[in-house]
Amino acid sequence: MFRVIKKQGKIVEAYRLGEESRMIRHLMEEGKIIEKGSGIFEVFSQEAVHGSGEIAYTGDFIKVDASGMPYPNTGGFFLKNHRRLGQDRYEQIPSVLLAWRSDQPMCEEMEFLIREKELKIDTENPETYYTAPLWGTRLSASETAMILFYKIDRDADGHIRDIDFNFVQRDEFDKTYRILESFEKVRLPEEETETEMILTVGERNSLLIFAPERWKQFLENLKGLTDIPEKVRNDTLRFFMRSSFFAEVDADRCIEIPEKLLAYLKKEGKIQGIYLYRAKEAADGFSPAMSRLKEILYSCASYVVVGEKIK
């Protein structure tokens, strides 16, 4: 199981059924939404491949995915997880969810879905790998899709009583969600080929990860900072040397975070997970006017690890 969270600050457009909307009219003209009467609508999402659409109601919200297909959110769920910015524009409110992917080991939550929620897994058909009764019809999703667990209800003994879940196609998941790593490990991208990395402290309780050659380059660049006093330069060099740790990259491309660096990551408060940025992508977000030292740090570092704080 993964722990995932919606990307912070993501702005989406959504349209409420029953209210005047040019987008809703357009989707109806295309046959992607059919009004059935009595406040009931049939929504033909990307997963509605069995001839009938998902059932939604007046007051529910419609989003449009990357492929141009609509999909519904119940009104209560949508309003709880979004903040309105203006006409049809909303900011997503991040919350941590559990998710499962086909290459992960079977777990009790998935076994419950198969046993109690009529989830079918067809290993012979990757395009309709998952099928389950959802939103008043039968939906299917491909083998690369993620299963998102919106709510897992357990009794006093910890046994599962019910699960609220849905399929999210991989392209839509990648656009909307970020996978949170465990507190002890962080997974590097698939294309990473280094077998060891150097970790050290970064700005605002973040961590920096360097490939060995980039670490050497960082130290050389630091020594070459002749525009700052020699004592300050040497103290800075010693600080990073004392704060650095070597870590092996395991077969799953994961590296363990040493306890001292984990404590630094949690210095400003409790966190609910961590996630990884490429250093070049992260640099602008940490300081509006980077000093020369920060320029050297982020130009030489490979990745930045940031804690997701508990709100």
Salt bridges, closest charged atoms under 4 A:
GLU20 OE2 - ARG25 NH1 1.94
GLU30 OE2 - HIS26 NE2 3.20
GLU30 OE1 - LYS32 NZ 3.06
GLU42 OE1 - LYS36 NZ 3.45
GLU91 OE1 - ARG83 NH1 3.02
ASP103 OD1 - ARG101 NE 2.92
GLU108 OE2 - ARG154 NH1 3.25
GLU109 OE2 - ARG154 NH2 3.04
GLU116 OE2 - ARG115 NE 3.28
GLU118 OE1 - ARG138 NH1 4.00
ASP153 OD1 - ARG161 NH2 3.22
ASP155 OD2 - HIS159 ND1 3.63
ASP162 OD1 - LYS117 NZ 2.70
GLU172 OE1 - LYS175 NZ 3.45
ASP174 OD1 - ARG170 NE 2.97
GLU181 OE1 - ARG187 NH1 3.45
GLU191 OE2 - ARG278 NH2 2.18
GLU203 OE2 - LYS294 NZ 2.97
GLU213 OE2 - LYS216 NZ 3.59
GLU220 OE2 - LYS223 NZ 3.73
ASP235 OD2 - LYS231 NZ 2.84
ASP235 OD1 - ARG238 NH2 2.42
ASP250 OD2 - LYS185 NZ 3.54
GLU268 OE1 - LYS309 NZ 2.90
GLU295 OE1 - ARG292 NH1 3.64
